[in-house]
Amino acid sequence: MTMDLGMSDRVKPIWEKVRKMVQEEILPLDAEYHHEVGKAPGGRFAFTDRQNEIREGLKKKAKEQGLWNFWLTDSERGYGLSTVEYAYLAEQMGWCALGPEVFNCSAPDTGNMEVIERYGTEEHKEKWLKPLLEGEIRSAFLMTEPAVASSDATNLEFSAKKDGDEWVLNGEKYWSSGAGDPRCAVYILMARTAPRDGDVPRHSQHSMFILPAGLEGIEILRAMQVFGNDDAPHGHMHIRFTNVRIPASALLIGEGRGFEVSQGRLGPGRIHHCMRAVGQAERALELMCKRAVTREAFGRPLAKLGANYDIIAQCRIEIEQARLLCLKAAWMMDQGDARAAAPWISQIKVAAPNMALKVIDEAMQMHGGTGVSQDTPLAMMYAQMRTLRFADGPDAVHRMQVARKELKGYTNQKV
């Protein structure tokens, strides 16, 4: 099959509008928005009036232009874009932390909305999907656990036990992204519903649930920190559930089908993350180049010192390589065979964050001490990218999947 990774005529005008809004309206306010963190009376996990004004004002402008819910494949409610087309937009939205939410394309909401749309009941859609689509509430995805190696999700031990027409939840989750946001109203949660040592196959021992945040027995223990940063007011929370009761209707699609739901959610999400990483790298390279031509040391512009020409050139080369690999993975997803697309998604999940980390690190080096301070976005970007090497599967797991696929043609042995 011929693979066309060029930007389609359909998406190009949308891309131009998104890029214009990101560069001219969102980026100029992004630093101010994040510098407001901690100034609200409610603490770090609350919003100031100025934050609400900035965020909601930008969302209103985006919605008025129809720049909203690009991730929706349903052309009646969204643009009906392909994965490749959406990937170009995700890159532009990734230029700054506030970007995706302005267009209602934030993680974990997009993945959660896809789950509700695909697997939820009409009641779930009315109660949760509708306000999420309107950007009125936020959500969190609860999967990772502190006491097990969650990179192998069959290890997950958070318990859901049936009691009459209810499920009783017990256990702890952490790195629950978005659970710190005061607007977070709904959780999608994976729990063990069959014993590890029983007759149920390993990948059928878990189920996925949807439930309101703030139920009795739910306790937010702490915000997880990345290099000392709690990512407030979004937050990646450590949460304890003690005998939390939810109705039988909270079960999504069916008992034992948690992996089916999670894999349907994570594939596209990984592509979105990686294309946003490309956007982060582009921004870092821009900051690096501006610094290189405007600052002097030893009587010369920084660009002409040491190996900085080579460094800038190599960053450009590696950004382009990563972008093309991401687009190839997106194209594979668009062919409709998720299994065939999986090794390509694993490749970009390793390549894109590592590339972005390298570019951001070089940009920080060009800025000197300022580069690791709060005076540029680079330190925050670096922390986000380093975290992405764990989120949705660590590098080692993805490399293992790529290698297995590569070795399959050379041996009849199981590898």
BATORKOL-624046 format. One record per residue (C-alpha): residue number from 1; residue in one letter; chain; x, y, z. Coordinates in nm, 4 decimals. Layout:
N
pos/code/unit/east/north/up
NUM/a/A/X/Y/Z;
...
end
This chain:
415
pos/code/unit/east/north/up
1/m/A/0.0000/0.0000/0.0000;
2/t/A/0.1185/0.3524/-0.0737;
3/m/A/0.1731/0.5555/0.2390;
4/d/A/0.0917/0.9252/0.2098;
5/l/A/0.2122/1.1209/0.5118;
6/g/A/0.1536/1.4605/0.3554;
7/m/A/-0.0846/1.6999/0.5270;
8/s/A/-0.4269/1.6614/0.3632;
9/d/A/-0.6167/1.9504/0.2080;
10/r/A/-0.8850/1.8913/0.4691;
11/v/A/-0.6579/1.9318/0.7718;
12/k/A/-0.4263/2.2054/0.6438;
13/p/A/-0.6620/2.5009/0.7093;
14/i/A/-0.7446/2.3567/1.0543;
15/w/A/-0.3730/2.3153/1.1251;
16/e/A/-0.3107/2.6775/1.0260;
17/k/A/-0.5824/2.8015/1.2621;
18/v/A/-0.4588/2.5873/1.5496;
19/r/A/-0.0974/2.6942/1.4973;
20/k/A/-0.1995/3.0610/1.4813;
21/m/A/-0.3996/3.0380/1.8032;
22/v/A/-0.1243/2.8477/1.9863;
23/q/A/0.1493/3.0886/1.8794;
24/e/A/-0.0392/3.4171/1.9061;
25/e/A/-0.2878/3.3636/2.1895;
26/i/A/-0.2035/3.0622/2.4073;
27/l/A/0.1757/3.0771/2.4296;
28/p/A/0.1798/3.4430/2.5437;
29/l/A/-0.0452/3.3506/2.8385;
30/d/A/0.0944/3.0065/2.9235;
31/a/A/0.3675/3.1274/3.1609;
32/e/A/0.1330/3.3645/3.3444;
33/y/A/-0.1228/3.0844/3.3849;
34/h/A/0.1296/2.8519/3.5471;
35/h/A/0.2887/3.1218/3.7599;
36/e/A/-0.0507/3.1629/3.9281;
37/v/A/-0.0273/2.8139/4.0790;
38/g/A/-0.0365/2.8281/4.4581;
39/k/A/-0.1886/3.1755/4.4792;
40/a/A/-0.5498/3.0583/4.5164;
41/p/A/-0.6992/3.0533/4.8707;
42/g/A/-0.7590/2.6806/4.8292;
43/g/A/-0.3898/2.6060/4.7812;
44/r/A/-0.1953/2.4586/4.4920;
45/f/A/-0.4816/2.2372/4.3752;
46/a/A/-0.7212/2.5230/4.3220;
47/f/A/-0.7517/2.7933/4.0567;
48/t/A/-0.7173/3.1682/4.0888;
49/d/A/-0.9682/3.3967/3.9200;
50/r/A/-0.6970/3.4907/3.6712;
51/q/A/-0.6350/3.1282/3.5767;
52/n/A/-1.0052/3.0725/3.5206;
53/e/A/-1.0224/3.3891/3.3124;
54/i/A/-0.7267/3.2853/3.0934;
55/r/A/-0.8284/2.9223/3.0465;
56/e/A/-1.2008/2.9684/2.9925;
57/g/A/-1.1474/3.2727/2.7713;
58/l/A/-0.9184/3.0761/2.5409;
59/k/A/-1.1549/2.7779/2.5365;
60/k/A/-1.4420/3.0051/2.4408;
61/k/A/-1.2422/3.1490/2.1505;
62/a/A/-1.1462/2.8009/2.0308;
63/k/A/-1.5033/2.6742/2.0524;
64/e/A/-1.6388/2.9783/1.8667;
65/q/A/-1.4008/2.8992/1.5799;
66/g/A/-1.5038/2.5334/1.5805;
67/l/A/-1.1556/2.4312/1.6967;
68/w/A/-1.2860/2.1741/1.9409;
69/n/A/-1.2783/1.7971/2.0023;
70/f/A/-1.0475/1.7180/1.7106;
71/w/A/-0.9919/1.3690/1.8494;
72/l/A/-1.3515/1.2674/1.7716;
73/t/A/-1.3616/1.0340/1.4730;
74/d/A/-1.7383/1.0893/1.4498;
75/s/A/-1.7797/1.3455/1.1695;
76/e/A/-2.1263/1.4443/1.2931;
77/r/A/-1.9880/1.5786/1.6220;
78/g/A/-1.6210/1.6287/1.5368;
79/y/A/-1.4109/1.6675/1.2258;
80/g/A/-1.3863/1.2942/1.1605;
81/l/A/-1.0098/1.3244/1.1191;
82/s/A/-0.7816/1.0292/1.0578;
83/t/A/-0.5088/0.9502/1.3110;
84/v/A/-0.2492/1.1018/1.0766;
85/e/A/-0.4519/1.4210/1.0389;
86/y/A/-0.5021/1.4511/1.4136;
87/a/A/-0.1304/1.3885/1.4695;
88/y/A/-0.0389/1.7117/1.2900;
89/l/A/-0.2717/1.9044/1.5211;
90/a/A/-0.1430/1.7263/1.8327;
91/e/A/0.2085/1.8445/1.7505;
92/q/A/0.0971/2.2070/1.7445;
93/m/A/-0.1063/2.1728/2.0631;
94/g/A/0.1999/2.0206/2.2320;
95/w/A/0.3940/2.3477/2.2109;
96/c/A/0.2715/2.4457/2.5575;
97/a/A/0.1099/2.2794/2.8576;
98/l/A/-0.2145/2.4746/2.8288;
99/g/A/-0.2534/2.4099/2.4555;
100/p/A/-0.4417/2.0777/2.4484;
101/e/A/-0.7076/2.1814/2.7009;
102/v/A/-0.7943/2.4950/2.5060;
103/f/A/-0.9137/2.2697/2.2215;
104/n/A/-1.0629/2.0057/2.4567;
105/c/A/-0.7962/1.7595/2.3500;
106/s/A/-0.6244/1.6988/2.6852;
107/a/A/-0.5013/1.3751/2.8333;
108/p/A/-0.6446/1.1861/3.0098;
109/d/A/-0.9809/1.3244/2.8997;
110/t/A/-0.9559/1.2305/2.5324;
111/g/A/-0.8815/0.8670/2.6143;
112/n/A/-1.1500/0.8583/2.8795;
113/m/A/-1.4051/1.0091/2.6427;
114/e/A/-1.3179/0.7458/2.3829;
115/v/A/-1.3730/0.4763/2.6442;
116/i/A/-1.7123/0.6133/2.7475;
117/e/A/-1.8187/0.6618/2.3862;
118/r/A/-1.7118/0.3116/2.2857;
119/y/A/-1.7971/0.1089/2.5972;
120/g/A/-2.0286/0.3189/2.8132;
121/t/A/-2.4045/0.2908/2.8525;
122/e/A/-2.6425/0.5659/2.7475;
123/e/A/-2.6615/0.6661/3.1133;
124/h/A/-2.2798/0.6987/3.1294;
125/k/A/-2.2769/0.9055/2.8142;
126/e/A/-2.5439/1.1417/2.9357;
127/k/A/-2.3932/1.1830/3.2824;
128/w/A/-2.0210/1.1977/3.1961;
129/l/A/-1.9487/1.2100/2.8247;
130/k/A/-2.1730/1.5069/2.7528;
131/p/A/-2.0082/1.7484/3.0043;
132/l/A/-1.6622/1.6185/2.9080;
133/l/A/-1.7314/1.6926/2.5426;
134/e/A/-1.8350/2.0436/2.6415;
135/g/A/-1.5212/2.0936/2.8510;
136/e/A/-1.7265/2.1519/3.1662;
137/i/A/-1.5578/1.8831/3.3804;
138/r/A/-1.2290/1.6895/3.3848;
139/s/A/-1.1542/1.3210/3.4452;
140/a/A/-0.8801/1.0856/3.5662;
141/f/A/-0.7624/0.7391/3.4651;
142/l/A/-0.6686/0.5130/3.7575;
143/m/A/-0.4540/0.2154/3.6618;
144/t/A/-0.1007/0.2230/3.8092;
145/e/A/-0.0462/0.0888/4.1606;
146/p/A/0.2332/0.1557/4.4124;
147/a/A/0.2810/-0.2001/4.5404;
148/v/A/0.3292/-0.3897/4.2108;
149/a/A/0.5279/-0.3600/3.8886;
150/s/A/0.2495/-0.1999/3.6892;
151/s/A/0.4455/-0.2189/3.3628;
152/d/A/0.2977/-0.5713/3.3554;
153/a/A/-0.0633/-0.4793/3.4179;
154/t/A/-0.1600/-0.8387/3.4956;
155/n/A/0.0100/-0.7714/3.8319;
156/l/A/-0.2522/-0.5161/3.9353;
157/e/A/-0.4108/-0.6116/4.2676;
158/f/A/-0.6605/-0.3314/4.3359;
159/s/A/-0.9714/-0.5279/4.4250;
160/a/A/-1.3306/-0.5076/4.3038;
161/k/A/-1.5590/-0.7678/4.4633;
162/k/A/-1.9237/-0.8237/4.3813;
163/d/A/-2.1675/-0.7817/4.6712;
164/g/A/-2.5257/-0.8181/4.5559;
165/d/A/-2.5965/-0.5473/4.3012;
166/e/A/-2.2851/-0.3511/4.4010;
167/w/A/-1.9095/-0.3689/4.3595;
168/v/A/-1.6840/-0.3008/4.6586;
169/l/A/-1.3496/-0.1371/4.5794;
170/n/A/-1.0366/-0.1625/4.7935;
171/g/A/-0.6763/-0.0718/4.7268;
172/e/A/-0.4477/0.2086/4.6213;
173/k/A/-0.3710/0.3775/4.2906;
174/y/A/-0.1023/0.6328/4.2154;
175/w/A/0.0108/0.8478/3.9240;
176/s/A/-0.3615/0.9107/3.8741;
177/s/A/-0.3187/1.1968/3.6302;
178/g/A/-0.5736/1.4749/3.6543;
179/a/A/-0.7169/1.3608/3.9867;
180/g/A/-0.5840/1.6721/4.1592;
181/d/A/-0.7858/1.9102/3.9435;
182/p/A/-1.0846/2.0449/4.1404;
183/r/A/-1.2933/1.9997/3.8241;
184/c/A/-1.2179/1.6247/3.8133;
185/a/A/-1.5608/1.4658/3.8457;
186/v/A/-1.5211/1.1115/3.7155;
187/y/A/-1.2699/0.8269/3.7348;
188/i/A/-1.2147/0.5378/3.4980;
189/l/A/-1.0510/0.2642/3.7024;
190/m/A/-0.9035/-0.0816/3.6391;
191/a/A/-0.9491/-0.3431/3.9118;
192/r/A/-0.8933/-0.7132/3.9683;
193/t/A/-1.2231/-0.9031/3.9552;
194/a/A/-1.0872/-1.2608/3.9430;
195/p/A/-0.8229/-1.4260/4.1629;
196/r/A/-0.4682/-1.4540/4.0300;
197/d/A/-0.4470/-1.8277/4.1101;
198/g/A/-0.7851/-1.9307/3.9675;
199/d/A/-0.8886/-2.0740/3.6307;
200/v/A/-0.9488/-1.7356/3.4646;
201/p/A/-0.6810/-1.6452/3.2028;
202/r/A/-0.4373/-1.3719/3.3111;
203/h/A/-0.5705/-1.1140/3.0683;
204/s/A/-0.9311/-1.1752/3.1742;
205/q/A/-0.8826/-1.1193/3.5461;
206/h/A/-0.9380/-0.7423/3.5407;
207/s/A/-1.2315/-0.5169/3.4661;
208/m/A/-1.2828/-0.1485/3.3977;
209/f/A/-1.5211/0.0723/3.5945;
210/i/A/-1.6546/0.4262/3.5732;
211/l/A/-1.7400/0.6087/3.8952;
212/p/A/-1.7773/0.9571/4.0413;
213/a/A/-1.4811/1.1184/4.2140;
214/g/A/-1.5271/1.1982/4.5814;
215/l/A/-1.7304/0.8962/4.6906;
216/e/A/-1.7258/0.7959/5.0558;
217/g/A/-1.4149/0.5909/5.1246;
218/i/A/-1.1987/0.7629/4.8602;
219/e/A/-0.8996/0.9408/5.0144;
220/i/A/-0.6416/1.1410/4.8209;
221/l/A/-0.3200/1.0715/5.0107;
222/r/A/-0.0744/1.2961/4.8290;
223/a/A/0.0321/1.4459/4.4992;
224/m/A/0.3145/1.2551/4.3339;
225/q/A/0.6093/1.4750/4.2435;
226/v/A/0.8432/1.4697/3.9450;
227/f/A/1.1817/1.6172/4.0394;
228/g/A/1.0044/1.7965/4.3237;
229/n/A/0.7251/1.9368/4.1032;
230/d/A/0.3675/1.8329/4.1853;
231/d/A/0.2252/1.9467/3.8476;
232/a/A/-0.0483/2.1410/4.0273;
233/p/A/-0.3316/2.2022/3.9741;
234/h/A/-0.3551/1.9009/3.7387;
235/g/A/-0.1765/1.6578/3.9689;
236/h/A/-0.0866/1.2893/3.9601;
237/m/A/-0.2450/1.1684/4.2788;
238/h/A/-0.1939/0.8764/4.5158;
239/i/A/-0.5425/0.7612/4.6139;
240/r/A/-0.6703/0.5048/4.8647;
241/f/A/-1.0082/0.3289/4.8328;
242/t/A/-1.1571/0.1720/5.1447;
243/n/A/-1.4792/-0.0257/5.0959;
244/v/A/-1.6001/0.2112/4.8252;
245/r/A/-1.9357/0.0932/4.6934;
246/i/A/-2.0450/0.1479/4.3355;
247/p/A/-2.3460/0.0087/4.1485;
248/a/A/-2.3221/-0.2910/3.9151;
249/s/A/-2.3891/-0.0504/3.6282;
250/a/A/-2.0459/0.1072/3.6852;
251/l/A/-1.8845/-0.1917/3.5095;
252/l/A/-1.7793/-0.1075/3.1542;
253/i/A/-1.8654/-0.3548/2.8740;
254/g/A/-1.8292/-0.6696/3.0871;
255/e/A/-1.6440/-0.8487/3.3616;
256/g/A/-1.2897/-0.9516/3.2719;
257/r/A/-1.2611/-0.7170/2.9750;
258/g/A/-1.0416/-0.4519/3.1353;
259/f/A/-0.7451/-0.5183/2.9057;
260/e/A/-0.9652/-0.4891/2.6005;
261/v/A/-1.0755/-0.1450/2.7169;
262/s/A/-0.7278/-0.0287/2.8182;
263/q/A/-0.5604/-0.1322/2.4933;
264/g/A/-0.8321/0.0359/2.2886;
265/r/A/-0.7643/0.3500/2.4903;
266/l/A/-0.3849/0.3478/2.5034;
267/g/A/-0.2965/0.2942/2.1348;
268/p/A/-0.4202/0.6279/1.9987;
269/g/A/-0.3204/0.8019/2.3236;
270/r/A/0.0428/0.6990/2.2805;
271/i/A/0.0470/0.8516/1.9321;
272/h/A/-0.1026/1.1753/2.0659;
273/h/A/0.1571/1.1898/2.3456;
274/c/A/0.4417/1.1341/2.1013;
275/m/A/0.3287/1.3988/1.8551;
276/r/A/0.2915/1.6460/2.1409;
277/a/A/0.6497/1.5511/2.2342;
278/v/A/0.7567/1.6524/1.8834;
279/g/A/0.5844/1.9872/1.9426;
280/q/A/0.7723/2.0274/2.2712;
281/a/A/1.1000/1.9571/2.0927;
282/e/A/1.0197/2.2136/1.8234;
283/r/A/0.9583/2.4759/2.0895;
284/a/A/1.2817/2.3857/2.2681;
285/l/A/1.4768/2.4128/1.9426;
286/e/A/1.3218/2.7530/1.8738;
287/l/A/1.4234/2.8751/2.2199;
288/m/A/1.7714/2.7330/2.1662;
289/c/A/1.8181/2.9056/1.8308;
290/k/A/1.6911/3.2423/1.9565;
291/r/A/1.9320/3.2209/2.2470;
292/a/A/2.2192/3.1166/2.0192;
293/v/A/2.1908/3.4204/1.7932;
294/t/A/2.1073/3.6864/2.0545;
295/r/A/2.3582/3.6061/2.3315;
296/e/A/2.7336/3.6535/2.3106;
297/a/A/3.0229/3.5037/2.5061;
298/f/A/3.3921/3.5540/2.4493;
299/g/A/3.3087/3.8143/2.1866;
300/r/A/3.1048/3.5838/1.9640;
301/p/A/2.7393/3.4727/1.9347;
302/l/A/2.6751/3.1481/2.1203;
303/a/A/2.5868/2.9819/1.7902;
304/k/A/2.9494/3.0119/1.6804;
305/l/A/3.1006/2.8712/1.9968;
306/g/A/3.2063/2.5106/2.0463;
307/a/A/2.9989/2.2535/1.8608;
308/n/A/2.6743/2.4510/1.8709;
309/y/A/2.6253/2.4417/1.4917;
310/d/A/2.6483/2.0625/1.5042;
311/i/A/2.4202/2.0442/1.8073;
312/i/A/2.1481/2.2564/1.6447;
313/a/A/2.1737/2.0627/1.3184;
314/q/A/2.1515/1.7272/1.4958;
315/c/A/1.8454/1.8408/1.6908;
316/r/A/1.6718/1.9359/1.3664;
317/i/A/1.7606/1.5994/1.2088;
318/e/A/1.6321/1.4005/1.5057;
319/i/A/1.3074/1.5987/1.5302;
320/e/A/1.2343/1.5269/1.1649;
321/q/A/1.3125/1.1577/1.2087;
322/a/A/1.0833/1.1292/1.5106;
323/r/A/0.8008/1.3138/1.3382;
324/l/A/0.8109/1.0829/1.0367;
325/l/A/0.8148/0.7745/1.2584;
326/c/A/0.5138/0.9093/1.4524;
327/l/A/0.3265/0.9732/1.1297;
328/k/A/0.4083/0.6205/1.0099;
329/a/A/0.2649/0.4801/1.3333;
330/a/A/-0.0453/0.6961/1.2913;
331/w/A/-0.0820/0.5778/0.9317;
332/m/A/-0.0543/0.2146/1.0458;
333/m/A/-0.3307/0.2801/1.2983;
334/d/A/-0.5474/0.4224/1.0207;
335/q/A/-0.5199/0.0954/0.8255;
336/g/A/-0.7511/-0.0615/1.0821;
337/d/A/-0.5241/-0.3372/1.2155;
338/a/A/-0.4323/-0.2453/1.5731;
339/r/A/-0.2090/-0.5523/1.6082;
340/a/A/-0.0012/-0.4531/1.3037;
341/a/A/0.0209/-0.0953/1.4302;
342/a/A/0.1358/-0.1945/1.7808;
343/p/A/0.5122/-0.2395/1.7067;
344/w/A/0.5176/0.0989/1.5331;
345/i/A/0.3504/0.2632/1.8305;
346/s/A/0.6069/0.0976/2.0576;
347/q/A/0.8858/0.2392/1.8406;
348/i/A/0.7616/0.5962/1.8679;
349/k/A/0.6914/0.5576/2.2385;
350/v/A/1.0658/0.4983/2.2827;
351/a/A/1.1940/0.7360/2.0153;
352/a/A/0.9851/1.0519/2.0615;
353/p/A/1.0319/1.1194/2.4361;
354/n/A/1.4038/1.0368/2.4182;
355/m/A/1.4473/1.2705/2.1221;
356/a/A/1.2568/1.5490/2.2982;
357/l/A/1.4627/1.5018/2.6143;
358/k/A/1.7830/1.5411/2.4145;
359/v/A/1.6642/1.8572/2.2400;
360/i/A/1.5325/2.0115/2.5630;
361/d/A/1.8579/1.9258/2.7406;
362/e/A/2.0619/2.0987/2.4688;
363/a/A/1.8315/2.4013/2.4903;
364/m/A/1.8832/2.4161/2.8668;
365/q/A/2.2592/2.3967/2.8139;
366/m/A/2.2435/2.6889/2.5702;
367/h/A/2.0562/2.8934/2.8324;
368/g/A/2.3020/2.8192/3.1126;
369/g/A/2.1619/2.8535/3.4648;
370/t/A/1.8487/3.0193/3.3300;
371/g/A/1.7669/2.6988/3.1425;
372/v/A/1.7049/2.4992/3.4589;
373/s/A/1.5177/2.7805/3.6367;
374/q/A/1.1568/2.8938/3.6377;
375/d/A/1.2430/3.1711/3.3909;
376/t/A/1.1989/2.9415/3.0899;
377/p/A/0.9566/2.6516/3.0345;
378/l/A/1.2456/2.4143/2.9639;
379/a/A/1.2779/2.2579/3.3104;
380/m/A/0.9059/2.1810/3.3246;
381/m/A/0.9188/2.0413/2.9705;
382/y/A/1.2115/1.8180/3.0642;
383/a/A/1.0254/1.6799/3.3667;
384/q/A/0.7198/1.6067/3.1526;
385/m/A/0.9225/1.4280/2.8875;
386/r/A/1.1158/1.2226/3.1424;
387/t/A/0.7843/1.1146/3.2919;
388/l/A/0.6519/1.0202/2.9485;
389/r/A/0.9216/0.7528/2.9259;
390/f/A/0.7244/0.5702/3.1974;
391/a/A/0.3668/0.6696/3.1138;
392/d/A/0.1756/0.4203/2.8976;
393/g/A/0.4600/0.1708/2.9319;
394/p/A/0.8330/0.2164/3.0033;
395/d/A/1.0982/0.2039/2.7321;
396/a/A/1.2088/-0.1496/2.8205;
397/v/A/0.8603/-0.2939/2.7668;
398/h/A/0.8180/-0.1221/2.4312;
399/r/A/1.1646/-0.2287/2.3154;
400/m/A/1.0758/-0.5858/2.4111;
401/q/A/0.7657/-0.5700/2.1903;
402/v/A/0.9628/-0.4284/1.8977;
403/a/A/1.2319/-0.6936/1.9330;
404/r/A/0.9785/-0.9774/1.9517;
405/k/A/0.8222/-0.8615/1.6279;
406/e/A/1.1638/-0.8288/1.4647;
407/l/A/1.2775/-1.1763/1.5742;
408/k/A/0.9552/-1.3489/1.4763;
409/g/A/1.0658/-1.3924/1.1162;
410/y/A/1.3929/-1.5594/1.2131;
411/t/A/1.2854/-1.8362/1.4451;
412/n/A/1.0069/-2.0781/1.5216;
413/q/A/1.0932/-2.0492/1.8889;
414/k/A/0.8836/-1.8415/2.1233;
415/v/A/1.0792/-1.5237/2.2042;
end
